[in-house]
């Protein structure tokens, strides 16, 4: 599985029942970017990866590791 698809899947799972607007606010990124990242695998900048990782209390490597499940909404 490629990295973009891994991040896509993990973001969808982390979003849970939140709307895209609420999830974007939580992550500190635009609604448009959340829409692109959660509807189709897309590349992101390293600063966006860092911001999302910090908000989800993950290391960037955890967000990119397809076997790590710490991103799941609890």
N, C-alpha and C positions, 0 to 999 in steps of 0.2 A: 504494500500500500504506500502511496506517495505521501509526503509530509503534509501537503495541502489538504488531502483527504482526511488525514488523521486529525489535524487541527479542526477541520470542518465538523467532523463527527463529535469531537470533544466539546466544541462550542455549542452544538445543538443539544447535547446532553446536559451541559452546564446551564444552558438557558432554561431548561425545564419548562415550566408553565408561564414564565415571564414573557411579556410582549417584547417585540424587538426594541421598542422605545425604552422600556424599563431596563432591558438588558444592556442597551447602549449606554444609558445613564449610569448604570452600575459599573460598567467597564471604562467609562470616561472616553468613549469614542462615538463617532457619529452614527445615527440610525442607518444611513446609507451604507456605511462600512459593515455594520452588523448584518444588514440584509445581504450584502455580497458574500460575507464570510460564512453565513449560516444557510444560505440557499444553494451555493455552489462553491466547490473548492477554488480558492483564489490565493495568490501570493500576498503576503503582508510584509510591511517593513519590520525591521528588528525592533524599532521603538514601539510599534503596536504590539508585537509579540511580548515585549517586556511589560508593557502596561497591562495587557490581558493576564499574563502570568501572575503579576503582583496582585491584581484584583482578585483572582481566583485562588490566591495563596499557594501558587505552584512555582517551581523553577521553570525556566523556559524548556529545559530538557524533559521535564515531566509532561509538559504540554505537547511536545513532539514525539514522545514515546508511546507507541500504540498499545503497549501492554500495561501502562500506568493508568489506574482508574481513580486517582485522587481528585479528579476534576468534577466528578458526578455530584449533582445537587443533592444535598442531604435534607 
